Amino acid sequence: MSLTLPAGVALPVTASALVLTQQPGDGDNGGQGEDFGKSSPVGFLVLILFLIAVAFLVRSMTKHLKRVPASFDEPPAEEAAVKPEVAEKTEEPEPEKKQPNGASSASAD
């Protein structure tokens, strides 16, 4: 499929495209002087430094991403059931509370 314009539309479109693409005739070429588009060695050095910095950032990012877990979801129910059993084994006995008169709570009954 090709795009063709009817004859009545082609001439105004072509003419307006030519008018819009012309350079100004008064000697002002929009800041595009003799050295336009040429780079300096300083610019090249800055570009190389930026590329080196990006390489180090990518390297650091990949190291950090390798440490990220595959999923942040809660562990499966099997692992959750094992954890309370471990917690029961490590519980310490509750110390006896002293009564205000100096007797222990077991002898107060």
Backbone torsions as a table, in degrees:
resi	resn	phi	psi	omega
1	MET	NA	126.9	179.3
2	SER	-116.4	151.3	-178.9
3	LEU	-97.2	114.7	176.7
4	THR	-123.4	139.2	178.9
5	LEU	-95.9	145.2	175.3
6	PRO	-63.9	155.3	-175.6
7	ALA	-59.0	-34.1	-178.6
8	GLY	-71.6	-20.3	-177.8
9	VAL	-101.2	-28.2	-173.3
10	ALA	-63.4	-42.6	-177.3
11	LEU	-64.3	-48.4	178.8
12	PRO	-64.7	-36.1	179.7
13	VAL	-66.3	-44.6	179.9
14	THR	-65.3	-43.5	-179.0
15	ALA	-64.7	-41.5	-179.8
16	SER	-69.4	-33.6	176.7
17	ALA	-65.8	-39.9	178.5
18	LEU	-66.8	-38.3	-179.8
19	VAL	-67.8	-40.2	-177.0
20	LEU	-73.1	-25.4	-177.3
21	THR	-92.2	-2.5	-178.9
22	GLN	-74.8	145.8	173.4
23	GLN	-78.6	150.4	177.2
24	PRO	-63.1	143.1	-176.9
25	GLY	-89.9	2.1	-176.3
26	ASP	-92.9	14.6	178.5
27	GLY	89.0	-10.1	177.0
28	ASP	-88.9	109.5	-178.4
29	ASN	-103.9	35.0	170.5
30	GLY	67.8	34.6	179.1
31	GLY	80.5	7.2	179.6
32	GLN	-96.1	78.3	-178.8
33	GLY	-80.8	-161.6	-176.2
34	GLU	-62.8	-35.4	-177.2
35	ASP	-96.1	11.5	-178.0
36	PHE	-64.9	131.5	176.4
37	GLY	89.1	-4.5	178.8
38	LYS	-94.9	137.8	179.5
39	SER	-104.5	157.7	-179.4
40	SER	-102.4	164.5	176.5
41	PRO	-62.0	-30.5	178.0
42	VAL	-65.5	-42.8	177.2
43	GLY	-62.0	-39.7	178.2
44	PHE	-65.2	-40.6	178.7
45	LEU	-63.6	-42.5	178.1
46	VAL	-62.8	-41.2	178.4
47	LEU	-62.4	-42.8	178.9
48	ILE	-64.4	-41.1	177.8
49	LEU	-62.8	-40.0	176.8
50	PHE	-63.4	-41.5	179.6
51	LEU	-65.0	-39.1	177.3
52	ILE	-64.8	-42.3	178.9
53	ALA	-62.4	-41.7	178.6
54	VAL	-64.1	-39.7	179.0
55	ALA	-62.2	-43.2	177.5
56	PHE	-66.3	-37.7	178.2
57	LEU	-65.4	-40.9	178.3
58	VAL	-64.4	-41.9	179.4
59	ARG	-61.8	-45.1	179.2
60	SER	-64.2	-41.5	-179.3
61	MET	-63.6	-40.5	179.9
62	THR	-66.8	-35.6	176.3
63	LYS	-62.5	-43.9	-179.6
64	HIS	-68.4	-37.4	-179.0
65	LEU	-69.1	-26.7	177.2
66	LYS	-68.7	-24.6	-179.6
67	ARG	-84.0	-12.7	-177.7
68	VAL	-74.7	133.2	178.8
69	PRO	-66.2	156.6	-178.5
70	ALA	-65.5	-32.1	-178.5
71	SER	-145.0	144.0	177.1
72	PHE	-99.8	12.1	179.3
73	ASP	-70.0	163.2	176.7
74	GLU	-66.3	152.2	179.2
75	PRO	-65.6	158.5	179.7
76	PRO	-61.5	165.9	-175.7
77	ALA	-63.2	-32.2	-179.5
78	GLU	-61.6	-45.5	-179.9
79	GLU	-69.5	-34.4	179.6
80	ALA	-67.8	-32.4	179.2
81	ALA	-71.8	-30.0	-179.7
82	VAL	-72.5	-36.1	-176.2
83	LYS	-61.2	-43.7	178.9
84	PRO	-64.1	-35.1	178.7
85	GLU	-61.4	-42.4	178.4
86	VAL	-64.4	-39.3	-179.4
87	ALA	-66.0	-36.1	179.3
88	GLU	-65.2	-37.4	-178.1
89	LYS	-69.6	-28.8	-176.0
90	THR	-94.0	-0.1	-179.3
91	GLU	-69.2	139.0	178.0
92	GLU	-94.1	147.7	178.6
93	PRO	-65.3	146.8	-177.5
94	GLU	-75.1	129.0	180.0
95	PRO	-67.0	150.0	-179.2
96	GLU	-72.3	141.5	178.0
97	LYS	-89.4	136.2	-180.0
98	LYS	-87.7	140.6	176.3
99	GLN	-79.8	155.7	-179.1
100	PRO	-59.0	-26.8	-178.4
101	ASN	-87.9	3.5	176.0
102	GLY	96.9	-6.3	179.0
103	ALA	-84.0	151.8	178.8
104	SER	-80.1	164.9	-177.3
105	SER	-70.6	-26.4	-179.7
106	ALA	-72.3	-35.1	-177.9
107	SER	-85.9	-8.2	-178.4
108	ALA	-76.8	-17.5	-178.4
109	ASP	-70.3	NA	NA
